[in-house]
Amino acid sequence: MDIFKKYKKYKKISNISIVTISLVVAIWVNFFVLNQTDFSKNLKTSVIESNQKKNLSDLYLENNNWKILLKTSKQLNNIKNLSLSFVYNPENIELENLKAIWNSEVENISNTDWISTIFINFQDKKTIKNWENILEINPIKKEQKSEQINLINSNFTDNSWENFLLTTSWITF
């Protein structure tokens, strides 16, 4: 009789441990794999999609320690000037601190809320290599909430004065 009691006790403990482990695994899968939290997106990106490459536009924005960097994913040859338009929420964001990486002139010709048009004029023709920084933006936020900056209508002119349109992107910071 003592053996049967021990067997029933062992079976109960075994069943309880299986149910507990199943519950922990189900919660882990739900939170880290199925849930749409930032951590789960990062986990999925680093584990499941590790061999996939991002399809970046010609010009894109990257957040780097609260500085937004304008970069290129393609080589741009013999540039004389670069034209960019940013669309953003002026009630919360100010784009006043624009600094070109190279010796160039940056003109902000915006006179409209929500849209800022920038011209970058290079002294000499410039070749910009893949993944190089072009412009540094230090945005000023009035409130700490998520905002977007959209880069639209971008093009460059080469030394033969031919105009090339560029694909663009946006960033949330």
Secondary structure in CASP SS format (residue, H / E / C, confidence):
PFRMAT SS
TARGET T0000
AUTHOR 0000-0000-0000
METHOD secondary structure of the structure
MODEL  1
M C 1.00
D H 1.00
I H 1.00
F H 1.00
K H 1.00
K H 1.00
Y H 1.00
K H 1.00
K H 1.00
Y H 1.00
K H 1.00
K H 1.00
I H 1.00
S H 1.00
N H 1.00
I H 1.00
S H 1.00
I H 1.00
V H 1.00
T H 1.00
I H 1.00
S H 1.00
L H 1.00
V H 1.00
V H 1.00
A H 1.00
I H 1.00
W H 1.00
V H 1.00
N H 1.00
F H 1.00
F H 1.00
V H 1.00
L H 1.00
N C 1.00
Q C 1.00
T C 1.00
D H 1.00
F H 1.00
S H 1.00
K H 1.00
N H 1.00
L H 1.00
K H 1.00
T H 1.00
S H 1.00
V H 1.00
I C 1.00
E C 1.00
S C 1.00
N C 1.00
Q C 1.00
K C 1.00
K C 1.00
N C 1.00
L C 1.00
S C 1.00
D C 1.00
L E 1.00
Y E 1.00
L E 1.00
E E 1.00
N E 1.00
N E 1.00
N C 1.00
W C 1.00
K E 1.00
I E 1.00
L E 1.00
L E 1.00
K E 1.00
T E 1.00
S C 1.00
K C 1.00
Q C 1.00
L E 1.00
N E 1.00
N E 1.00
I E 1.00
K E 1.00
N E 1.00
L E 1.00
S E 1.00
L E 1.00
S E 1.00
F E 1.00
V E 1.00
Y C 1.00
N C 1.00
P C 1.00
E C 1.00
N C 1.00
I E 1.00
E E 1.00
L E 1.00
E E 1.00
N E 1.00
L E 1.00
K E 1.00
A E 1.00
I C 1.00
W C 1.00
N C 1.00
S E 1.00
E E 1.00
V E 1.00
E E 1.00
N E 1.00
I C 1.00
S C 1.00
N C 1.00
T E 1.00
D C 1.00
W C 1.00
I E 1.00
S E 1.00
T E 1.00
I E 1.00
F E 1.00
I E 1.00
N E 1.00
F E 1.00
Q E 1.00
D E 1.00
K E 1.00
K E 1.00
T E 1.00
I E 1.00
K C 1.00
N C 1.00
W C 1.00
E C 1.00
N E 1.00
I E 1.00
L E 1.00
E E 1.00
I E 1.00
N E 1.00
P E 1.00
I E 1.00
K E 1.00
K C 1.00
E C 1.00
Q C 1.00
K C 1.00
S C 1.00
E C 1.00
Q E 1.00
I E 1.00
N E 1.00
L E 1.00
I E 1.00
N E 1.00
S E 1.00
N E 1.00
F E 1.00
T E 1.00
D E 1.00
N C 1.00
S C 1.00
W C 1.00
E C 1.00
N E 1.00
F E 1.00
L E 1.00
L E 1.00
T C 1.00
T C 1.00
S C 1.00
W E 1.00
I E 1.00
T E 1.00
F C 1.00
END
